[in-house]
Amino acid sequence: MQTRFWEERFRRSGAVVDRAITRGELPPGTDPRAVLEMAAGPVYFRSLFTVDAVTPAYLSETARRTIRAFAQR
């Protein structure tokens, strides 16, 4: 069950990454799974290991940082 859950998330993130490549926000060949892992990691860490809230502002900043990291490759 968990495998199917994550396979679907990786498939959907692939579509998001493809659109970002089309818009010129990410370089061609960007690995969708790596993008999802980099974006989700901080959110899960904050949720599980701190008392800090996962706010819309935090999610936006995490997304910006992830895009910036992959755009510089």
PDB file of N, CA, C and O in Angstrom:
ATOM      1  N   MET A   1       0.832  -1.196   0.000  1.00  0.00           N
ATOM      2  CA  MET A   1       0.000   0.000   0.000  1.00  0.00           C
ATOM      3  C   MET A   1       0.872   1.254   0.000  1.00  0.00           C
ATOM      4  O   MET A   1       0.628   2.181  -0.772  1.00  0.00           O
ATOM      5  N   GLN A   2       1.880   1.282   0.859  1.00  0.00           N
ATOM      6  CA  GLN A   2       2.740   2.455   0.931  1.00  0.00           C
ATOM      7  C   GLN A   2       3.464   2.680  -0.394  1.00  0.00           C
ATOM      8  O   GLN A   2       3.646   3.820  -0.819  1.00  0.00           O
ATOM      9  N   THR A   3       3.872   1.602  -1.040  1.00  0.00           N
ATOM     10  CA  THR A   3       4.561   1.717  -2.322  1.00  0.00           C
ATOM     11  C   THR A   3       3.657   2.375  -3.352  1.00  0.00           C
ATOM     12  O   THR A   3       4.095   3.271  -4.072  1.00  0.00           O
ATOM     13  N   ARG A   4       2.415   1.948  -3.432  1.00  0.00           N
ATOM     14  CA  ARG A   4       1.471   2.553  -4.388  1.00  0.00           C
ATOM     15  C   ARG A   4       1.238   4.022  -4.068  1.00  0.00           C
ATOM     16  O   ARG A   4       1.157   4.853  -4.973  1.00  0.00           O
ATOM     17  N   PHE A   5       1.131   4.341  -2.792  1.00  0.00           N
ATOM     18  CA  PHE A   5       0.938   5.735  -2.383  1.00  0.00           C
ATOM     19  C   PHE A   5       2.059   6.600  -2.937  1.00  0.00           C
ATOM     20  O   PHE A   5       1.802   7.632  -3.556  1.00  0.00           O
ATOM     21  N   TRP A   6       3.313   6.180  -2.716  1.00  0.00           N
ATOM     22  CA  TRP A   6       4.448   6.994  -3.153  1.00  0.00           C
ATOM     23  C   TRP A   6       4.634   6.965  -4.659  1.00  0.00           C
ATOM     24  O   TRP A   6       5.053   7.963  -5.244  1.00  0.00           O
ATOM     25  N   GLU A   7       4.333   5.847  -5.299  1.00  0.00           N
ATOM     26  CA  GLU A   7       4.417   5.806  -6.759  1.00  0.00           C
ATOM     27  C   GLU A   7       3.495   6.845  -7.377  1.00  0.00           C
ATOM     28  O   GLU A   7       3.871   7.516  -8.337  1.00  0.00           O
ATOM     29  N   GLU A   8       2.299   6.982  -6.838  1.00  0.00           N
ATOM     30  CA  GLU A   8       1.352   7.984  -7.341  1.00  0.00           C
ATOM     31  C   GLU A   8       1.880   9.392  -7.098  1.00  0.00           C
ATOM     32  O   GLU A   8       1.747  10.255  -7.966  1.00  0.00           O
ATOM     33  N   ARG A   9       2.472   9.639  -5.945  1.00  0.00           N
ATOM     34  CA  ARG A   9       3.032  10.966  -5.657  1.00  0.00           C
ATOM     35  C   ARG A   9       4.175  11.281  -6.614  1.00  0.00           C
ATOM     36  O   ARG A   9       4.281  12.403  -7.110  1.00  0.00           O
ATOM     37  N   PHE A  10       5.028  10.295  -6.872  1.00  0.00           N
ATOM     38  CA  PHE A  10       6.140  10.511  -7.801  1.00  0.00           C
ATOM     39  C   PHE A  10       5.616  10.759  -9.217  1.00  0.00           C
ATOM     40  O   PHE A  10       6.167  11.592  -9.937  1.00  0.00           O
ATOM     41  N   ARG A  11       4.571  10.058  -9.622  1.00  0.00           N
ATOM     42  CA  ARG A  11       3.985  10.265 -10.945  1.00  0.00           C
ATOM     43  C   ARG A  11       3.438  11.688 -11.067  1.00  0.00           C
ATOM     44  O   ARG A  11       3.674  12.371 -12.064  1.00  0.00           O
ATOM     45  N   ARG A  12       2.713  12.120 -10.050  1.00  0.00           N
ATOM     46  CA  ARG A  12       2.149  13.473 -10.078  1.00  0.00           C
ATOM     47  C   ARG A  12       3.237  14.535 -10.040  1.00  0.00           C
ATOM     48  O   ARG A  12       3.133  15.558 -10.718  1.00  0.00           O
ATOM     49  N   SER A  13       4.269  14.301  -9.259  1.00  0.00           N
ATOM     50  CA  SER A  13       5.348  15.295  -9.205  1.00  0.00           C
ATOM     51  C   SER A  13       6.051  15.378 -10.549  1.00  0.00           C
ATOM     52  O   SER A  13       6.577  16.433 -10.905  1.00  0.00           O
ATOM     53  N   GLY A  14       6.070  14.289 -11.299  1.00  0.00           N
ATOM     54  CA  GLY A  14       6.654  14.320 -12.636  1.00  0.00           C
ATOM     55  C   GLY A  14       5.931  15.299 -13.534  1.00  0.00           C
ATOM     56  O   GLY A  14       6.569  16.018 -14.303  1.00  0.00           O
ATOM     57  N   ALA A  15       4.605  15.343 -13.450  1.00  0.00           N
ATOM     58  CA  ALA A  15       3.830  16.289 -14.253  1.00  0.00           C
ATOM     59  C   ALA A  15       4.129  17.724 -13.831  1.00  0.00           C
ATOM     60  O   ALA A  15       4.232  18.610 -14.679  1.00  0.00           O
ATOM     61  N   VAL A  16       4.269  17.958 -12.541  1.00  0.00           N
ATOM     62  CA  VAL A  16       4.585  19.302 -12.040  1.00  0.00           C
ATOM     63  C   VAL A  16       5.969  19.730 -12.523  1.00  0.00           C
ATOM     64  O   VAL A  16       6.157  20.865 -12.959  1.00  0.00           O
ATOM     65  N   VAL A  17       6.928  18.822 -12.442  1.00  0.00           N
ATOM     66  CA  VAL A  17       8.292  19.128 -12.889  1.00  0.00           C
ATOM     67  C   VAL A  17       8.306  19.377 -14.395  1.00  0.00           C
ATOM     68  O   VAL A  17       8.983  20.296 -14.856  1.00  0.00           O
ATOM     69  N   ASP A  18       7.576  18.582 -15.167  1.00  0.00           N
ATOM     70  CA  ASP A  18       7.508  18.797 -16.619  1.00  0.00           C
ATOM     71  C   ASP A  18       6.975  20.187 -16.949  1.00  0.00           C
ATOM     72  O   ASP A  18       7.494  20.853 -17.845  1.00  0.00           O
ATOM     73  N   ARG A  19       5.947  20.629 -16.236  1.00  0.00           N
ATOM     74  CA  ARG A  19       5.407  21.981 -16.481  1.00  0.00           C
ATOM     75  C   ARG A  19       6.427  23.050 -16.108  1.00  0.00           C
ATOM     76  O   ARG A  19       6.547  24.061 -16.799  1.00  0.00           O
ATOM     77  N   ALA A  20       7.161  22.832 -15.018  1.00  0.00           N
ATOM     78  CA  ALA A  20       8.192  23.797 -14.614  1.00  0.00           C
ATOM     79  C   ALA A  20       9.312  23.856 -15.651  1.00  0.00           C
ATOM     80  O   ALA A  20       9.860  24.928 -15.904  1.00  0.00           O
ATOM     81  N   ILE A  21       9.655  22.730 -16.246  1.00  0.00           N
ATOM     82  CA  ILE A  21      10.664  22.716 -17.311  1.00  0.00           C
ATOM     83  C   ILE A  21      10.146  23.493 -18.516  1.00  0.00           C
ATOM     84  O   ILE A  21      10.883  24.286 -19.103  1.00  0.00           O
ATOM     85  N   THR A  22       8.895  23.276 -18.888  1.00  0.00           N
ATOM     86  CA  THR A  22       8.293  23.984 -20.020  1.00  0.00           C
ATOM     87  C   THR A  22       8.301  25.494 -19.792  1.00  0.00           C
ATOM     88  O   THR A  22       8.520  26.260 -20.730  1.00  0.00           O
ATOM     89  N   ARG A  23       8.066  25.926 -18.557  1.00  0.00           N
ATOM     90  CA  ARG A  23       8.059  27.365 -18.235  1.00  0.00           C
ATOM     91  C   ARG A  23       9.466  27.934 -18.086  1.00  0.00           C
ATOM     92  O   ARG A  23       9.631  29.145 -17.936  1.00  0.00           O
ATOM     93  N   GLY A  24      10.479  27.075 -18.127  1.00  0.00           N
ATOM     94  CA  GLY A  24      11.856  27.534 -17.974  1.00  0.00           C
ATOM     95  C   GLY A  24      12.288  27.717 -16.531  1.00  0.00           C
ATOM     96  O   GLY A  24      13.337  28.308 -16.274  1.00  0.00           O
ATOM     97  N   GLU A  25      11.499  27.218 -15.581  1.00  0.00           N
ATOM     98  CA  GLU A  25      11.836  27.345 -14.164  1.00  0.00           C
ATOM     99  C   GLU A  25      12.842  26.286 -13.714  1.00  0.00           C
ATOM    100  O   GLU A  25      13.583  26.494 -12.753  1.00  0.00           O
ATOM    101  N   LEU A  26      12.862  25.162 -14.407  1.00  0.00           N
ATOM    102  CA  LEU A  26      13.793  24.076 -14.101  1.00  0.00           C
ATOM    103  C   LEU A  26      14.471  23.632 -15.392  1.00  0.00           C
ATOM    104  O   LEU A  26      13.876  23.714 -16.467  1.00  0.00           O
ATOM    105  N   PRO A  27      15.708  23.163 -15.292  1.00  0.00           N
ATOM    106  CA  PRO A  27      16.409  22.720 -16.501  1.00  0.00           C
ATOM    107  C   PRO A  27      15.883  21.371 -17.000  1.00  0.00           C
ATOM    108  O   PRO A  27      15.389  20.565 -16.212  1.00  0.00           O
ATOM    109  N   PRO A  28      15.991  21.128 -18.305  1.00  0.00           N
ATOM    110  CA  PRO A  28      15.597  19.825 -18.835  1.00  0.00           C
ATOM    111  C   PRO A  28      16.359  18.706 -18.126  1.00  0.00           C
ATOM    112  O   PRO A  28      17.526  18.860 -17.765  1.00  0.00           O
ATOM    113  N   GLY A  29      15.682  17.589 -17.937  1.00  0.00           N
ATOM    114  CA  GLY A  29      16.314  16.447 -17.296  1.00  0.00           C
ATOM    115  C   GLY A  29      16.235  16.445 -15.782  1.00  0.00           C
ATOM    116  O   GLY A  29      16.772  15.546 -15.135  1.00  0.00           O
ATOM    117  N   THR A  30      15.572  17.443 -15.209  1.00  0.00           N
ATOM    118  CA  THR A  30      15.420  17.482 -13.754  1.00  0.00           C
ATOM    119  C   THR A  30      14.660  16.242 -13.288  1.00  0.00           C
ATOM    120  O   THR A  30      13.630  15.888 -13.863  1.00  0.00           O
ATOM    121  N   ASP A  31      15.162  15.594 -12.262  1.00  0.00           N
ATOM    122  CA  ASP A  31      14.580  14.359 -11.733  1.00  0.00           C
ATOM    123  C   ASP A  31      13.383  14.674 -10.833  1.00  0.00           C
ATOM    124  O   ASP A  31      13.561  15.241  -9.755  1.00  0.00           O
ATOM    125  N   PRO A  32      12.165  14.315 -11.258  1.00  0.00           N
ATOM    126  CA  PRO A  32      10.981  14.622 -10.453  1.00  0.00           C
ATOM    127  C   PRO A  32      11.030  14.038  -9.045  1.00  0.00           C
ATOM    128  O   PRO A  32      10.593  14.682  -8.091  1.00  0.00           O
ATOM    129  N   ARG A  33      11.555  12.830  -8.910  1.00  0.00           N
ATOM    130  CA  ARG A  33      11.620  12.214  -7.579  1.00  0.00           C
ATOM    131  C   ARG A  33      12.540  13.015  -6.666  1.00  0.00           C
ATOM    132  O   ARG A  33      12.227  13.213  -5.491  1.00  0.00           O
ATOM    133  N   ALA A  34      13.664  13.474  -7.190  1.00  0.00           N
ATOM    134  CA  ALA A  34      14.593  14.267  -6.386  1.00  0.00           C
ATOM    135  C   ALA A  34      13.943  15.575  -5.946  1.00  0.00           C
ATOM    136  O   ALA A  34      14.147  16.025  -4.819  1.00  0.00           O
ATOM    137  N   VAL A  35      13.162  16.183  -6.833  1.00  0.00           N
ATOM    138  CA  VAL A  35      12.462  17.427  -6.479  1.00  0.00           C
ATOM    139  C   VAL A  35      11.479  17.162  -5.341  1.00  0.00           C
ATOM    140  O   VAL A  35      11.441  17.909  -4.364  1.00  0.00           O
ATOM    141  N   LEU A  36      10.688  16.104  -5.467  1.00  0.00           N
ATOM    142  CA  LEU A  36       9.712  15.784  -4.418  1.00  0.00           C
ATOM    143  C   LEU A  36      10.404  15.491  -3.095  1.00  0.00           C
ATOM    144  O   LEU A  36       9.964  15.957  -2.044  1.00  0.00           O
ATOM    145  N   GLU A  37      11.484  14.720  -3.142  1.00  0.00           N
ATOM    146  CA  GLU A  37      12.199  14.401  -1.907  1.00  0.00           C
ATOM    147  C   GLU A  37      12.769  15.655  -1.256  1.00  0.00           C
ATOM    148  O   GLU A  37      12.701  15.807  -0.036  1.00  0.00           O
ATOM    149  N   MET A  38      13.334  16.558  -2.066  1.00  0.00           N
ATOM    150  CA  MET A  38      13.920  17.770  -1.505  1.00  0.00           C
ATOM    151  C   MET A  38      12.846  18.702  -0.934  1.00  0.00           C
ATOM    152  O   MET A  38      13.072  19.367   0.077  1.00  0.00           O
ATOM    153  N   ALA A  39      11.692  18.747  -1.575  1.00  0.00           N
ATOM    154  CA  ALA A  39      10.613  19.615  -1.095  1.00  0.00           C
ATOM    155  C   ALA A  39       9.911  19.018   0.130  1.00  0.00           C
ATOM    156  O   ALA A  39       9.543  19.745   1.053  1.00  0.00           O
ATOM    157  N   ALA A  40       9.731  17.710   0.136  1.00  0.00           N
ATOM    158  CA  ALA A  40       8.983  17.071   1.219  1.00  0.00           C
ATOM    159  C   ALA A  40       9.812  16.897   2.487  1.00  0.00           C
ATOM    160  O   ALA A  40       9.269  16.926   3.591  1.00  0.00           O
ATOM    161  N   GLY A  41      11.104  16.721   2.336  1.00  0.00           N
ATOM    162  CA  GLY A  41      11.962  16.465   3.494  1.00  0.00           C
ATOM    163  C   GLY A  41      11.824  17.491   4.608  1.00  0.00           C
ATOM    164  O   GLY A  41      11.579  17.119   5.755  1.00  0.00           O
ATOM    165  N   PRO A  42      11.976  18.780   4.293  1.00  0.00           N
ATOM    166  CA  PRO A  42      11.863  19.782   5.354  1.00  0.00           C
ATOM    167  C   PRO A  42      10.468  19.822   6.001  1.00  0.00           C
ATOM    168  O   PRO A  42      10.336  20.079   7.197  1.00  0.00           O
ATOM    169  N   VAL A  43       9.441  19.565   5.196  1.00  0.00           N
ATOM    170  CA  VAL A  43       8.074  19.590   5.727  1.00  0.00           C
ATOM    171  C   VAL A  43       7.873  18.440   6.714  1.00  0.00           C
ATOM    172  O   VAL A  43       7.341  18.634   7.807  1.00  0.00           O
ATOM    173  N   TYR A  44       8.299  17.249   6.320  1.00  0.00           N
ATOM    174  CA  TYR A  44       8.189  16.109   7.233  1.00  0.00           C
ATOM    175  C   TYR A  44       9.038  16.319   8.479  1.00  0.00           C
ATOM    176  O   TYR A  44       8.595  16.015   9.586  1.00  0.00           O
ATOM    177  N   PHE A  45      10.239  16.830   8.315  1.00  0.00           N
ATOM    178  CA  PHE A  45      11.099  17.074   9.467  1.00  0.00           C
ATOM    179  C   PHE A  45      10.424  18.031  10.440  1.00  0.00           C
ATOM    180  O   PHE A  45      10.362  17.765  11.641  1.00  0.00           O
ATOM    181  N   ARG A  46       9.920  19.143   9.921  1.00  0.00           N
ATOM    182  CA  ARG A  46       9.270  20.131  10.786  1.00  0.00           C
ATOM    183  C   ARG A  46       8.050  19.528  11.473  1.00  0.00           C
ATOM    184  O   ARG A  46       7.810  19.774  12.655  1.00  0.00           O
ATOM    185  N   SER A  47       7.287  18.744  10.731  1.00  0.00           N
ATOM    186  CA  SER A  47       6.070  18.137  11.286  1.00  0.00           C
ATOM    187  C   SER A  47       6.362  17.115  12.378  1.00  0.00           C
ATOM    188  O   SER A  47       5.652  17.043  13.381  1.00  0.00           O
ATOM    189  N   LEU A  48       7.411  16.329  12.174  1.00  0.00           N
ATOM    190  CA  LEU A  48       7.671  15.214  13.079  1.00  0.00           C
ATOM    191  C   LEU A  48       8.616  15.531  14.229  1.00  0.00           C
ATOM    192  O   LEU A  48       8.506  14.931  15.298  1.00  0.00           O
ATOM    193  N   PHE A  49       9.544  16.463  14.028  1.00  0.00           N
ATOM    194  CA  PHE A  49      10.621  16.634  15.000  1.00  0.00           C
ATOM    195  C   PHE A  49      10.691  18.008  15.662  1.00  0.00           C
ATOM    196  O   PHE A  49      11.553  18.240  16.510  1.00  0.00           O
ATOM    197  N   THR A  50       9.803  18.912  15.289  1.00  0.00           N
ATOM    198  CA  THR A  50       9.803  20.227  15.928  1.00  0.00           C
ATOM    199  C   THR A  50       8.381  20.587  16.352  1.00  0.00           C
ATOM    200  O   THR A  50       7.420  19.890  16.025  1.00  0.00           O
ATOM    201  N   VAL A  51       8.275  21.674  17.074  1.00  0.00           N
ATOM    202  CA  VAL A  51       6.954  22.174  17.457  1.00  0.00           C
ATOM    203  C   VAL A  51       6.524  23.314  16.540  1.00  0.00           C
ATOM    204  O   VAL A  51       5.461  23.903  16.731  1.00  0.00           O
ATOM    205  N   ASP A  52       7.355  23.623  15.540  1.00  0.00           N
ATOM    206  CA  ASP A  52       7.042  24.715  14.619  1.00  0.00           C
ATOM    207  C   ASP A  52       5.917  24.304  13.669  1.00  0.00           C
ATOM    208  O   ASP A  52       5.826  23.150  13.251  1.00  0.00           O
ATOM    209  N   ALA A  53       5.073  25.265  13.341  1.00  0.00           N
ATOM    210  CA  ALA A  53       3.946  25.007  12.446  1.00  0.00           C
ATOM    211  C   ALA A  53       4.410  24.950  10.990  1.00  0.00           C
ATOM    212  O   ALA A  53       5.368  25.616  10.597  1.00  0.00           O
ATOM    213  N   VAL A  54       3.718  24.152  10.220  1.00  0.00           N
ATOM    214  CA  VAL A  54       3.916  24.132   8.768  1.00  0.00           C
ATOM    215  C   VAL A  54       2.876  25.091   8.195  1.00  0.00           C
ATOM    216  O   VAL A  54       1.728  24.719   7.952  1.00  0.00           O
ATOM    217  N   THR A  55       3.302  26.317   7.987  1.00  0.00           N
ATOM    218  CA  THR A  55       2.407  27.378   7.536  1.00  0.00           C
ATOM    219  C   THR A  55       2.457  27.512   6.014  1.00  0.00           C
ATOM    220  O   THR A  55       3.381  27.005   5.377  1.00  0.00           O
ATOM    221  N   PRO A  56       1.476  28.187   5.434  1.00  0.00           N
ATOM    222  CA  PRO A  56       1.549  28.453   3.996  1.00  0.00           C
ATOM    223  C   PRO A  56       2.834  29.193   3.610  1.00  0.00           C
ATOM    224  O   PRO A  56       3.408  28.929   2.554  1.00  0.00           O
ATOM    225  N   ALA A  57       3.278  30.104   4.452  1.00  0.00           N
ATOM    226  CA  ALA A  57       4.520  30.833   4.165  1.00  0.00           C
ATOM    227  C   ALA A  57       5.715  29.882   4.168  1.00  0.00           C
ATOM    228  O   ALA A  57       6.605  30.004   3.326  1.00  0.00           O
ATOM    229  N   TYR A  58       5.739  28.945   5.101  1.00  0.00           N
ATOM    230  CA  TYR A  58       6.826  27.962   5.154  1.00  0.00           C
ATOM    231  C   TYR A  58       6.809  27.078   3.912  1.00  0.00           C
ATOM    232  O   TYR A  58       7.859  26.798   3.335  1.00  0.00           O
ATOM    233  N   LEU A  59       5.637  26.643   3.502  1.00  0.00           N
ATOM    234  CA  LEU A  59       5.527  25.812   2.303  1.00  0.00           C
ATOM    235  C   LEU A  59       5.990  26.569   1.063  1.00  0.00           C
ATOM    236  O   LEU A  59       6.687  26.012   0.216  1.00  0.00           O
ATOM    237  N   SER A  60       5.605  27.833   0.957  1.00  0.00           N
ATOM    238  CA  SER A  60       6.032  28.649  -0.187  1.00  0.00           C
ATOM    239  C   SER A  60       7.540  28.822  -0.210  1.00  0.00           C
ATOM    240  O   SER A  60       8.163  28.714  -1.266  1.00  0.00           O
ATOM    241  N   GLU A  61       8.126  29.089   0.939  1.00  0.00           N
ATOM    242  CA  GLU A  61       9.580  29.265   1.012  1.00  0.00           C
ATOM    243  C   GLU A  61      10.303  27.955   0.695  1.00  0.00           C
ATOM    244  O   GLU A  61      11.333  27.966   0.022  1.00  0.00           O
ATOM    245  N   THR A  62       9.780  26.847   1.166  1.00  0.00           N
ATOM    246  CA  THR A  62      10.382  25.549   0.853  1.00  0.00           C
ATOM    247  C   THR A  62      10.320  25.283  -0.652  1.00  0.00           C
ATOM    248  O   THR A  62      11.288  24.793  -1.234  1.00  0.00           O
ATOM    249  N   ALA A  63       9.207  25.599  -1.273  1.00  0.00           N
ATOM    250  CA  ALA A  63       9.077  25.428  -2.727  1.00  0.00           C
ATOM    251  C   ALA A  63      10.070  26.323  -3.463  1.00  0.00           C
ATOM    252  O   ALA A  63      10.717  25.878  -4.411  1.00  0.00           O
ATOM    253  N   ARG A  64      10.196  27.580  -3.037  1.00  0.00           N
ATOM    254  CA  ARG A  64      11.156  28.505  -3.677  1.00  0.00           C
ATOM    255  C   ARG A  64      12.583  27.984  -3.555  1.00  0.00           C
ATOM    256  O   ARG A  64      13.344  28.015  -4.522  1.00  0.00           O
ATOM    257  N   ARG A  65      12.940  27.511  -2.383  1.00  0.00           N
ATOM    258  CA  ARG A  65      14.299  26.990  -2.171  1.00  0.00           C
ATOM    259  C   ARG A  65      14.561  25.758  -3.033  1.00  0.00           C
ATOM    260  O   ARG A  65      15.651  25.595  -3.581  1.00  0.00           O
ATOM    261  N   THR A  66      13.569  24.905  -3.146  1.00  0.00           N
ATOM    262  CA  THR A  66      13.727  23.695  -3.957  1.00  0.00           C
ATOM    263  C   THR A  66      13.924  24.054  -5.425  1.00  0.00           C
ATOM    264  O   THR A  66      14.830  23.535  -6.078  1.00  0.00           O
ATOM    265  N   ILE A  67      13.084  24.933  -5.942  1.00  0.00           N
ATOM    266  CA  ILE A  67      13.215  25.355  -7.341  1.00  0.00           C
ATOM    267  C   ILE A  67      14.566  26.008  -7.568  1.00  0.00           C
ATOM    268  O   ILE A  67      15.232  25.729  -8.565  1.00  0.00           O
ATOM    269  N   ARG A  68      14.974  26.871  -6.656  1.00  0.00           N
ATOM    270  CA  ARG A  68      16.266  27.549  -6.784  1.00  0.00           C
ATOM    271  C   ARG A  68      17.418  26.544  -6.818  1.00  0.00           C
ATOM    272  O   ARG A  68      18.349  26.693  -7.609  1.00  0.00           O
ATOM    273  N   ALA A  69      17.357  25.534  -5.970  1.00  0.00           N
ATOM    274  CA  ALA A  69      18.429  24.531  -5.914  1.00  0.00           C
ATOM    275  C   ALA A  69      18.543  23.770  -7.229  1.00  0.00           C
ATOM    276  O   ALA A  69      19.651  23.523  -7.706  1.00  0.00           O
ATOM    277  N   PHE A  70      17.427  23.401  -7.812  1.00  0.00           N
ATOM    278  CA  PHE A  70      17.472  22.648  -9.065  1.00  0.00           C
ATOM    279  C   PHE A  70      17.725  23.552 -10.265  1.00  0.00           C
ATOM    280  O   PHE A  70      18.310  23.107 -11.253  1.00  0.00           O
ATOM    281  N   ALA A  71      17.304  24.791 -10.204  1.00  0.00           N
ATOM    282  CA  ALA A  71      17.513  25.716 -11.322  1.00  0.00           C
ATOM    283  C   ALA A  71      18.986  26.044 -11.502  1.00  0.00           C
ATOM    284  O   ALA A  71      19.410  26.388 -12.606  1.00  0.00           O
ATOM    285  N   GLN A  72      19.770  25.944 -10.440  1.00  0.00           N
ATOM    286  CA  GLN A  72      21.191  26.297 -10.495  1.00  0.00           C
ATOM    287  C   GLN A  72      22.054  25.177 -11.043  1.00  0.00           C
ATOM    288  O   GLN A  72      23.265  25.353 -11.179  1.00  0.00           O
ATOM    289  N   ARG A  73      21.477  24.042 -11.358  1.00  0.00           N
ATOM    290  CA  ARG A  73      22.268  22.898 -11.843  1.00  0.00           C
ATOM    291  C   ARG A  73      22.639  23.070 -13.281  1.00  0.00           C
ATOM    292  O   ARG A  73      23.303  22.207 -13.856  1.00  0.00           O
TER     293      ARG A  73
END
